[in-house]
Amino acid sequence: MRDERVGRVSETPTNTMQYRFDGPEDAPVLVIGPSLGTTWHMWDRQVPELTQHWRVFRYDLPGHGGAPAHAAPSVAELADRLIATLDGLGVQRFGYAGCSIGGAVGADLALRHPHRVASLALVASSPRFGTADEFRQRGVIVRTNGLEPMARTAPERWFTPGFAAAQPAIVEWAVQMVRTTDPGCYIAACEALAAFDIRDHLSRIGVPTLVLVGAEDQVTGPAEARTLVAGIPDARLALVPGASHLAPVEQPAAVCDLLLTHFSTAWQEAPAAPPAPPPVPGPATPAASFAPIAEIAPAHGLPEATGPRRESGHERGTKVRREVLGDAHVDAVNASTDPFTEDFQELVTRYAWGEVWSREGLDRRTRSCITLTALVASGHLEGLAAHTRAALRNGLTPAEIKEVLLQSAVYCGIPAAGAAFTIAQSVIQEETTPPA
């Protein structure tokens, strides 16, 4: 019996996914994940073949394809919502194929829920998507200009020039998927990709993995695919000629054949439960008795159990400093640090960023407002450019930054605010100019 259901999971929309099933109800489940800015329809051309063998489960990212616009701040959160959706449907074990951020979700599942994933396909994916700065910059552009710049440049990111010229209807369909995405959810997905980095954990992915990439993919290309294959113990590479980032759309038959072969031959059975220990001989105990047989005494001579290593103030500060100011700024500071200044930079990293900026009492938007005002008031405008960029990254719009500087003009003085406007204007123009 075929199952073709669409579900929006309206009961708990904040922690589940919009989904649909296709294929026979009694077949093994194959979960398929989309890329950023697309919907489950990017897999339409593969579904007829795949449903001959599997019950195909497709999902939409938050705010994509009409899904509820409950933004997810991380790849792990997307994976948790997917697991919650599958749990609600009674799906325990499944194969997984995902494109780009959909592949990142699959890798996260294989790392954190290895007993759930029978086989994995990472399509146009990467252990780290470019640099954090690139994706946070994309979020700034969308926050300021909307999704039109992303929609306009999607064809060159997703398709080869020949395909884009020969298939204008498909290209326009892809562009419309971007235009109809919720901007806040798109920005959140950019932040999730900015923070995603599993390069040091690839060896822990223990399921058979197909790494599939378009030969002409300029977003997550063959180099990133080879990094995945080199790091994952049971992985093989499939290079699709004549395809760019959205290989399932551009070369649907080739991608479908590769998925069919992989999932037909590399589907792990569920891990067997460990055998039960043999019963310990002893006197029979009444069924209603719950008295312990013996107390466990403290072990002597064994090291004490320890929890996860606590993150140091320097590590926490470096992470927050990079998230707020960007990798380029922090790398430049580190490159210029010498024995004379290293103690000062350690103080700044550990105290300013690891202690104050990391506190939960204020969100980062508010901290950016305070910082901009303090820089104007103190006349330390040499730091204003970096913190204007930080304010944009932290979610302030150019209009809100303008209001902060106007307020500063009243209480800190017109000359200082005027100089600040000049600096901020230059930074905002640079940071919010859409790609050509």
Residue pairs with C-beta under 8 A, 6 or more apart in sequence:
1 24
1 25
1 26
2 22
2 23
2 24
2 25
2 51
3 21
3 22
3 23
3 24
3 25
3 55
4 20
4 21
4 22
5 20
5 21
6 19
6 20
7 18
7 19
7 20
7 21
7 89
8 18
8 67
8 68
9 16
9 17
9 18
9 19
9 85
9 88
12 84
12 88
13 68
13 70
14 68
14 70
15 80
15 81
15 84
16 81
16 84
16 85
16 88
17 59
17 60
17 61
17 62
17 67
17 81
17 82
17 85
18 59
18 60
18 65
18 66
18 67
18 68
19 57
19 58
19 59
19 60
19 85
20 40
20 57
20 58
20 59
21 55
21 56
21 57
22 47
22 51
22 55
22 56
22 58
23 47
23 50
23 51
23 52
23 54
23 55
23 56
24 51
24 55
25 55
26 55
27 51
27 53
27 54
27 55
28 54
28 55
28 93
28 94
28 95
28 118
28 267
29 54
29 55
29 56
29 57
29 86
29 91
29 93
29 94
29 95
30 50
30 54
30 55
30 56
30 57
30 94
30 95
30 96
30 97
30 263
31 57
31 58
31 59
31 82
31 86
31 94
31 95
31 96
31 97
31 98
32 40
32 43
32 46
32 50
32 56
32 57
32 58
32 59
32 96
32 97
32 98
32 102
33 58
33 59
33 82
33 96
33 97
33 98
33 99
33 101
33 102
33 103
33 105
33 106
34 40
34 42
34 43
34 58
34 59
34 60
34 61
34 64
34 98
34 99
34 101
34 102
35 42
35 99
35 100
35 101
35 102
35 124
35 245
35 246
36 61
36 100
36 101
36 186
36 189
36 190
36 193
37 64
37 150
37 154
37 177
37 178
37 181
37 186
38 64
38 99
38 174
38 177
38 178
38 246
39 60
39 64
39 65
39 177
40 58
40 59
40 60
40 65
41 65
41 177
42 99
42 177
42 246
42 248
42 249
43 58
43 248
45 248
45 249
45 252
45 253
45 256
46 248
46 252
46 255
46 256
46 259
47 56
47 58
49 256
49 260
50 56
50 256
50 259
50 260
53 260
53 263
53 264
54 95
54 263
57 86
57 91
57 94
59 82
59 85
60 66
60 67
61 67
61 72
61 78
61 101
61 185
61 189
62 68
62 69
62 70
62 71
62 72
62 78
62 81
62 182
62 185
62 188
62 189
63 69
63 70
63 71
63 181
63 182
63 184
63 185
63 186
64 177
64 181
64 182
64 185
65 177
65 180
66 180
69 182
69 184
69 185
70 185
71 182
71 184
71 185
71 187
71 188
71 189
72 78
72 81
72 185
72 188
72 189
72 192
73 188
73 191
73 192
74 191
74 192
74 195
74 196
75 101
75 104
75 105
75 108
75 192
75 193
75 195
75 196
76 108
76 112
77 192
78 101
78 105
78 108
78 192
79 105
79 108
79 109
79 112
79 113
82 105
82 109
83 109
83 113
83 116
86 92
86 94
86 116
92 116
93 115
93 116
93 117
93 118
93 270
94 116
94 117
94 118
95 117
95 118
95 119
95 120
95 121
95 263
95 267
96 106
96 109
96 110
96 117
96 119
96 120
96 121
97 106
97 120
97 121
97 123
97 259
97 263
98 104
98 105
98 106
98 121
98 122
98 123
98 125
99 123
99 124
99 125
99 246
99 247
99 248
100 123
100 124
100 125
100 129
100 219
100 220
100 245
101 129
101 189
101 192
101 193
102 123
102 125
103 121
103 122
103 123
103 124
103 125
103 126
104 125
104 126
104 129
104 192
104 193
104 196
106 117
106 120
106 121
106 122
106 125
107 120
107 122
107 125
107 127
107 198
107 205
108 198
109 116
109 117
110 117
110 120
110 205
110 206
110 207
110 209
111 198
111 201
111 204
111 205
114 205
114 206
114 207
115 270
115 271
117 207
118 207
118 267
118 268
118 269
118 270
119 207
119 208
119 209
119 262
119 263
119 266
119 267
119 268
120 205
120 207
120 208
120 209
120 210
121 209
121 210
121 211
121 212
121 259
121 262
121 263
122 209
122 210
122 211
122 212
122 228
123 212
123 213
123 247
123 248
123 255
124 212
124 213
124 214
124 217
124 219
124 220
124 245
124 246
124 247
125 211
125 220
125 224
125 225
125 228
126 220
126 224
126 225
126 227
126 228
127 197
127 198
127 199
127 202
127 224
127 227
127 228
127 231
128 196
128 197
128 198
128 199
129 135
129 193
129 194
129 196
129 220
130 193
130 219
131 327
132 194
132 195
132 322
132 323
132 326
132 327
133 194
133 326
133 327
133 328
134 194
135 190
135 191
135 193
135 194
136 190
136 191
136 194
136 326
136 393
137 431
138 150
138 190
139 186
139 187
139 190
139 191
139 194
139 393
140 392
140 393
140 431
140 432
141 149
141 150
141 431
141 432
141 433
141 434
141 435
142 149
142 150
142 183
142 186
142 187
142 190
143 183
143 187
143 392
143 395
143 397
144 392
144 397
144 398
144 428
144 432
145 432
145 434
146 183
147 178
147 179
147 181
147 183
147 186
148 179
148 434
149 434
149 435
150 178
150 186
151 175
151 176
151 178
151 179
152 175
152 434
153 434
153 435
154 174
154 175
154 178
155 164
155 171
155 174
155 175
156 164
157 218
157 219
157 244
157 245
158 174
158 219
158 244
158 245
158 246
158 249
158 250
159 167
159 171
159 174
159 244
159 245
159 246
159 249
159 250
160 214
160 216
160 242
160 243
160 244
160 250
162 242
163 170
163 171
163 242
163 244
163 250
164 171
170 249
174 246
174 249
195 323
199 227
199 231
202 227
202 228
202 230
202 231
202 232
203 231
203 232
203 233
205 231
205 232
205 233
205 235
206 233
206 234
207 234
207 268
208 234
208 235
208 262
208 266
208 267
208 268
209 228
209 232
209 234
209 235
209 236
210 235
210 236
210 238
210 258
210 259
210 262
210 266
211 225
211 228
211 229
211 232
211 235
211 236
211 237
211 238
212 225
212 238
212 240
212 247
212 255
212 258
212 259
213 220
213 221
213 222
213 224
213 225
213 237
213 238
213 239
213 240
213 247
214 221
214 239
214 240
214 242
214 243
214 244
214 245
214 246
214 247
214 250
214 251
215 222
215 239
215 240
215 241
215 242
215 243
216 242
216 243
216 244
217 243
217 244
217 245
217 247
218 244
218 245
219 244
219 245
220 245
222 239
225 237
225 239
226 237
228 235
229 235
229 236
229 237
234 266
238 258
240 247
240 251
240 254
240 255
240 258
241 251
241 254
242 250
242 251
243 250
243 251
243 254
243 255
244 250
247 254
247 255
248 255
282 293
285 291
312 354
313 350
313 351
313 354
313 355
314 346
314 349
314 350
314 354
315 354
316 353
316 354
316 358
317 348
317 349
317 350
317 351
317 352
317 353
317 354
317 355
317 357
317 358
318 330
318 349
318 353
318 354
320 353
320 354
320 357
320 358
321 330
321 349
321 353
321 357
322 330
323 393
324 353
324 357
324 364
324 390
324 393
324 394
325 386
325 387
325 389
325 390
326 389
326 390
326 393
329 386
329 389
333 345
334 345
337 345
357 364
357 367
362 370
364 394
364 395
365 391
365 394
365 395
365 396
367 394
368 387
368 390
368 391
368 394
368 396
369 391
369 396
369 400
369 404
371 387
371 390
371 391
372 384
372 387
372 388
372 391
372 401
372 404
372 405
372 408
372 420
373 404
373 407
373 408
373 412
375 381
375 383
375 384
375 387
375 420
376 384
376 405
376 408
376 412
376 416
376 417
376 420
377 408
377 411
377 412
377 416
379 416
381 416
381 419
381 420
381 423
384 420
384 423
384 424
385 423
385 424
385 426
385 427
388 401
388 423
388 424
388 427
388 428
389 427
389 431
391 401
391 404
392 398
392 401
392 427
392 428
392 431
392 432
396 404
398 428
398 432
401 424
401 428
402 424
405 417
405 420
405 421
405 424
406 417
408 416
408 417
408 420
409 416
409 417
409 418
